[in-house]
Amino acid sequence: MLKVINTKSAIISKNESFETGLKNLKARYKLLSDKTIIIINTDKEYSISIPIINLIEDN
């Protein structure tokens, strides 16, 4: 599992996010694996946990 955590600042961004990157990431994982991406969005931080998937079988 790869986990990335970003703390949030009190500064309000002028740019609106459409979360296109997250939608794309979720769609790709759905095609490659049955594992689920975990996204936690709180007042203080934003975290995403991405399961590591093995695309090549070991011999």
SERODO-960996 format. One record per residue: x, y, z of N, C-alpha, C, CB in turn. Coordinates in steps of 0.05 Angstrom, whole numbers, plus 5000, padded with zeros to 4 digits. Glycine has a CB too. Example, Ala and Ser with C-alpha at 12.3 -4.5 7.8 and 13.67 -1.06 7.14 Angstrom:
% residues 2
<pt n_px="5264" n_py="4886" n_pz="5156" ca_px="5246" ca_py="4910" ca_pz="5156" c_px="5264" c_py="4934" c_pz="5156" cb_px="5226" cb_py="4911" cb_pz="5181"/>
<pt n_px="5257" n_py="4955" n_pz="5142" ca_px="5273" ca_py="4979" ca_pz="5143" c_px="5258" c_py="5001" c_pz="5157" cb_px="5282" cb_py="4988" cb_pz="5114"/>
This chain:
% residues 59
<pt n_px="5017" n_py="4977" n_pz="5000" ca_px="5000" ca_py="5000" ca_pz="5000" c_px="5018" c_py="5025" c_pz="5000" cb_px="4981" cb_py="5000" cb_pz="5025"/>
<pt n_px="5012" n_py="5043" n_pz="4983" ca_px="5026" ca_py="5069" ca_pz="4982" c_px="5007" c_py="5089" c_pz="4993" cb_px="5035" cb_py="5077" cb_pz="4952"/>
<pt n_px="5016" n_py="5104" n_pz="5014" ca_px="4998" ca_py="5124" ca_pz="5026" c_px="5011" c_py="5151" c_pz="5025" cb_px="4992" cb_py="5116" cb_pz="5056"/>
<pt n_px="4996" n_py="5171" n_pz="5015" ca_px="5005" ca_py="5198" ca_pz="5013" c_px="4986" c_py="5215" c_pz="5030" cb_px="5006" cb_py="5208" cb_pz="4983"/>
<pt n_px="4998" n_py="5232" n_pz="5047" ca_px="4982" ca_py="5250" ca_pz="5064" c_px="4991" c_py="5278" c_pz="5061" cb_px="4984" cb_py="5241" cb_pz="5094"/>
<pt n_px="4972" n_py="5296" n_pz="5055" ca_px="4978" ca_py="5324" ca_pz="5053" c_px="4962" c_py="5339" c_pz="5074" cb_px="4971" cb_py="5335" cb_pz="5025"/>
<pt n_px="4975" n_py="5356" n_pz="5089" ca_px="4961" ca_py="5373" ca_pz="5108" c_px="4949" c_py="5396" c_pz="5093" cb_px="4980" cb_py="5383" cb_pz="5130"/>
<pt n_px="4926" n_py="5406" n_pz="5103" ca_px="4912" ca_py="5428" ca_pz="5090" c_px="4920" c_py="5454" c_pz="5103" cb_px="4882" cb_py="5424" cb_pz="5092"/>
<pt n_px="4921" n_py="5475" n_pz="5088" ca_px="4926" ca_py="5502" ca_pz="5098" c_px="4900" c_py="5517" c_pz="5100" cb_px="4947" cb_py="5517" cb_pz="5081"/>
<pt n_px="4901" n_py="5540" n_pz="5114" ca_px="4877" ca_py="5556" ca_pz="5117" c_px="4872" c_py="5574" c_pz="5092" cb_px="4880" cb_py="5574" cb_pz="5142"/>
<pt n_px="4891" n_py="5574" n_pz="5074" ca_px="4889" ca_py="5590" ca_pz="5050" c_px="4868" c_py="5577" c_pz="5031" cb_px="4916" cb_py="5592" cb_pz="5035"/>
<pt n_px="4850" n_py="5592" n_pz="5021" ca_px="4829" ca_py="5582" ca_pz="5003" c_px="4839" c_py="5586" c_pz="4975" cb_px="4802" cb_py="5597" cb_pz="5008"/>
<pt n_px="4839" n_py="5564" n_pz="4960" ca_px="4848" ca_py="5565" ca_pz="4932" c_px="4828" c_py="5578" c_pz="4914" cb_px="4855" cb_py="5537" cb_pz="4922"/>
<pt n_px="4837" n_py="5593" n_pz="4895" ca_px="4819" ca_py="5606" ca_pz="4875" c_px="4812" c_py="5586" c_pz="4853" cb_px="4833" cb_py="5631" cb_pz="4863"/>
<pt n_px="4828" n_py="5565" n_pz="4850" ca_px="4823" ca_py="5546" ca_pz="4829" c_px="4805" c_py="5524" c_pz="4839" cb_px="4850" cb_py="5533" cb_pz="4819"/>
<pt n_px="4783" n_py="5519" n_pz="4824" ca_px="4765" ca_py="5498" ca_pz="4832" c_px="4775" c_py="5471" c_pz="4822" cb_px="4736" cb_py="5504" cb_pz="4820"/>
<pt n_px="4773" n_py="5450" n_pz="4838" ca_px="4782" ca_py="5424" ca_pz="4831" c_px="4758" c_py="5407" c_pz="4821" cb_px="4796" cb_py="5410" cb_pz="4854"/>
<pt n_px="4761" n_py="5395" n_pz="4798" ca_px="4740" ca_py="5377" ca_pz="4788" c_px="4747" c_py="5348" c_pz="4794" cb_px="4737" cb_py="5381" cb_pz="4757"/>
<pt n_px="4770" n_py="5343" n_pz="4808" ca_px="4779" ca_py="5316" ca_pz="4816" c_px="4782" c_py="5297" c_pz="4792" cb_px="4760" cb_py="5304" cb_pz="4836"/>
<pt n_px="4789" n_py="5307" n_pz="4769" ca_px="4793" ca_py="5291" ca_pz="4745" c_px="4815" c_py="5270" c_pz="4749" cb_px="4799" cb_py="5309" cb_pz="4721"/>
<pt n_px="4837" n_py="5278" n_pz="4762" ca_px="4859" ca_py="5259" ca_pz="4767" c_px="4850" c_py="5236" c_pz="4784" cb_px="4882" cb_py="5274" cb_pz="4780"/>
<pt n_px="4835" n_py="5241" n_pz="4805" ca_px="4826" ca_py="5219" ca_pz="4822" c_px="4806" c_py="5201" c_pz="4808" cb_px="4813" cb_py="5231" cb_pz="4847"/>
<pt n_px="4788" n_py="5213" n_pz="4792" ca_px="4769" ca_py="5196" ca_pz="4777" c_px="4784" c_py="5178" c_pz="4757" cb_px="4749" cb_py="5214" cb_pz="4761"/>
<pt n_px="4805" n_py="5189" n_pz="4744" ca_px="4821" ca_py="5174" ca_pz="4726" c_px="4836" c_py="5151" c_pz="4740" cb_px="4841" cb_py="5192" cb_pz="4711"/>
<pt n_px="4848" n_py="5157" n_pz="4763" ca_px="4862" ca_py="5137" ca_pz="4779" c_px="4843" c_py="5115" c_pz="4787" cb_px="4875" cb_py="5150" cb_pz="4803"/>
<pt n_px="4820" n_py="5121" n_pz="4797" ca_px="4800" ca_py="5101" ca_pz="4805" c_px="4792" c_py="5083" c_pz="4782" cb_px="4775" cb_py="5114" cb_pz="4818"/>
<pt n_px="4787" n_py="5096" n_pz="4759" ca_px="4779" ca_py="5081" ca_pz="4735" c_px="4801" c_py="5061" c_pz="4726" cb_px="4772" cb_py="5100" cb_pz="4712"/>
<pt n_px="4826" n_py="5070" n_pz="4726" ca_px="4848" ca_py="5052" ca_pz="4718" c_px="4851" c_py="5029" c_pz="4738" cb_px="4874" cb_py="5069" cb_pz="4717"/>
<pt n_px="4849" n_py="5034" n_pz="4763" ca_px="4851" ca_py="5013" ca_pz="4783" c_px="4828" c_py="4993" c_pz="4780" cb_px="4851" cb_py="5024" cb_pz="4811"/>
<pt n_px="4804" n_py="5002" n_pz="4773" ca_px="4782" ca_py="4985" ca_pz="4769" c_px="4787" c_py="4966" c_pz="4745" cb_px="4756" cb_py="5001" cb_pz="4764"/>
<pt n_px="4801" n_py="4975" n_pz="4725" ca_px="4807" ca_py="4958" ca_pz="4702" c_px="4829" c_py="4938" c_pz="4708" cb_px="4816" cb_py="4976" cb_pz="4679"/>
<pt n_px="4848" n_py="4945" n_pz="4726" ca_px="4871" ca_py="4928" ca_pz="4731" c_px="4868" c_py="4909" c_pz="4755" cb_px="4895" cb_py="4945" cb_pz="4735"/>
<pt n_px="4851" n_py="4916" n_pz="4773" ca_px="4850" ca_py="4901" ca_pz="4798" c_px="4823" c_py="4904" c_pz="4812" cb_px="4873" cb_py="4910" cb_pz="4817"/>
<pt n_px="4818" n_py="4886" n_pz="4831" ca_px="4794" ca_py="4889" ca_pz="4847" c_px="4800" c_py="4904" c_pz="4873" cb_px="4782" cb_py="4861" cb_pz="4853"/>
<pt n_px="4824" n_py="4913" n_pz="4876" ca_px="4832" ca_py="4928" ca_pz="4900" c_px="4820" c_py="4957" c_pz="4899" cb_px="4863" cb_py="4930" cb_pz="4903"/>
<pt n_px="4816" n_py="4968" n_pz="4923" ca_px="4802" ca_py="4994" ca_pz="4924" c_px="4822" c_py="5016" c_pz="4934" cb_px="4778" cb_py="4993" cb_pz="4943"/>
<pt n_px="4820" n_py="5039" n_pz="4922" ca_px="4834" ca_py="5063" ca_pz="4931" c_px="4819" c_py="5075" c_pz="4954" cb_px="4838" cb_py="5083" cb_pz="4908"/>
<pt n_px="4833" n_py="5083" n_pz="4975" ca_px="4820" ca_py="5094" ca_pz="4999" c_px="4827" c_py="5124" c_pz="5000" cb_px="4828" cb_py="5080" cb_pz="5025"/>
<pt n_px="4807" n_py="5141" n_pz="5000" ca_px="4811" ca_py="5170" ca_pz="5002" c_px="4797" c_py="5180" c_pz="5027" cb_px="4799" cb_py="5184" cb_pz="4976"/>
<pt n_px="4813" n_py="5194" n_pz="5043" ca_px="4802" ca_py="5206" ca_pz="5068" c_px="4807" c_py="5236" c_pz="5067" cb_px="4816" cb_py="5193" cb_pz="5094"/>
<pt n_px="4786" n_py="5251" n_pz="5069" ca_px="4787" ca_py="5280" ca_pz="5067" c_px="4775" c_py="5292" c_pz="5093" cb_px="4772" cb_py="5291" cb_pz="5042"/>
<pt n_px="4793" n_py="5302" n_pz="5110" ca_px="4784" ca_py="5315" ca_pz="5135" c_px="4790" c_py="5345" c_pz="5134" cb_px="4798" cb_py="5302" cb_pz="5159"/>
<pt n_px="4782" n_py="5358" n_pz="5155" ca_px="4788" ca_py="5387" ca_pz="5157" c_px="4817" c_py="5394" c_pz="5157" cb_px="4774" cb_py="5399" cb_pz="5181"/>
<pt n_px="4833" n_py="5376" n_pz="5168" ca_px="4862" ca_py="5381" ca_pz="5172" c_px="4880" c_py="5369" c_pz="5151" cb_px="4870" cb_py="5372" cb_pz="5199"/>
<pt n_px="4871" n_py="5346" n_pz="5140" ca_px="4889" ca_py="5333" ca_pz="5120" c_px="4873" c_py="5317" c_pz="5099" cb_px="4908" cb_py="5314" cb_pz="5135"/>
<pt n_px="4887" n_py="5311" n_pz="5078" ca_px="4876" ca_py="5296" ca_pz="5056" c_px="4895" c_py="5272" c_pz="5052" cb_px="4873" cb_py="5313" cb_pz="5029"/>
<pt n_px="4885" n_py="5248" n_pz="5052" ca_px="4902" ca_py="5225" ca_pz="5048" c_px="4890" c_py="5206" c_pz="5028" cb_px="4907" cb_py="5210" cb_pz="5075"/>
<pt n_px="4908" n_py="5193" n_pz="5014" ca_px="4900" ca_py="5173" ca_pz="4994" c_px="4918" c_py="5148" c_pz="4998" cb_px="4901" cb_py="5184" cb_pz="4965"/>
<pt n_px="4906" n_py="5125" n_pz="4999" ca_px="4920" ca_py="5100" ca_pz="5001" c_px="4915" c_py="5084" c_pz="4975" cb_px="4911" cb_py="5083" cb_pz="5026"/>
<pt n_px="4937" n_py="5077" n_pz="4962" ca_px="4936" ca_py="5064" ca_pz="4936" c_px="4949" c_py="5036" c_pz="4939" cb_px="4951" cb_py="5081" cb_pz="4914"/>
<pt n_px="4933" n_py="5015" n_pz="4934" ca_px="4945" ca_py="4988" ca_pz="4936" c_px="4965" c_py="4983" c_pz="4914" cb_px="4922" cb_py="4967" cb_pz="4934"/>
<pt n_px="4986" n_py="4970" n_pz="4921" ca_px="5007" ca_py="4962" ca_pz="4901" c_px="4997" c_py="4937" c_pz="4887" cb_px="5035" cb_py="4957" cb_pz="4915"/>
<pt n_px="4996" n_py="4939" n_pz="4861" ca_px="4987" ca_py="4915" ca_pz="4845" c_px="5010" c_py="4905" c_pz="4829" cb_px="4963" cb_py="4922" cb_pz="4828"/>
<pt n_px="5011" n_py="4879" n_pz="4825" ca_px="5032" ca_py="4866" ca_pz="4810" c_px="5020" c_py="4859" c_pz="4782" cb_px="5043" cb_py="4840" cb_pz="4824"/>
<pt n_px="5030" n_py="4872" n_pz="4762" ca_px="5020" ca_py="4868" ca_pz="4735" c_px="5035" c_py="4845" c_pz="4720" cb_px="5022" cb_py="4893" cb_pz="4719"/>
<pt n_px="5058" n_py="4837" n_pz="4731" ca_px="5073" ca_py="4815" ca_pz="4718" c_px="5075" c_py="4792" c_pz="4737" cb_px="5102" cb_py="4825" cb_pz="4710"/>
<pt n_px="5067" n_py="4769" n_pz="4728" ca_px="5069" ca_py="4745" ca_pz="4745" c_px="5097" c_py="4736" c_pz="4749" cb_px="5052" cb_py="4722" cb_pz="4734"/>
<pt n_px="5104" n_py="4729" n_pz="4774" ca_px="5131" ca_py="4718" ca_pz="4780" c_px="5132" c_py="4689" c_pz="4772" cb_px="5138" cb_py="4722" cb_pz="4810"/>
<pt n_px="5155" n_py="4681" n_pz="4761" ca_px="5158" ca_py="4652" ca_pz="4753" c_px="5170" c_py="4636" c_pz="4775" cb_px="5174" cb_py="4650" cb_pz="4728"/>
